[in-house]
Amino acid sequence: MPERPYIFFELTNSLCAECLRKVEAKVVIQDQRVYLLKQCSEHGAQKVLISTDVEYFKLTRRFLKPSQMPLKFNTPVRYGCLMTAACAPTTNSTVA
């Protein structure tokens, strides 16, 4: 039976880099690096490097804490991310 050139680590959700639609993504380990393998129905396959250190990536997965709900939502979530300067333009100039 043929083998894939990577080790499957986990399944997660991601965004298509082109249209920002939610897509399923495989987290895989290949050549001592960690990648997301995504498939958008409109834009096809995408391979994104997310870590160059496999052991550190695995270590960070051990320290997940439960999610907490904020007392008040101040920033709308659009296109799968908070609309901040790090992700997209915002009209609020006080957000860094």
Protein Blocks (a to p, Z undefined) as FASTA:
>chain_A
ZZdfbdcfbdcddddfklopacddddddeehiacdddddfklopadddfbfbfklmmmmm
mmcccddddfbdfbdceehiacdfklmccfblkbZZ
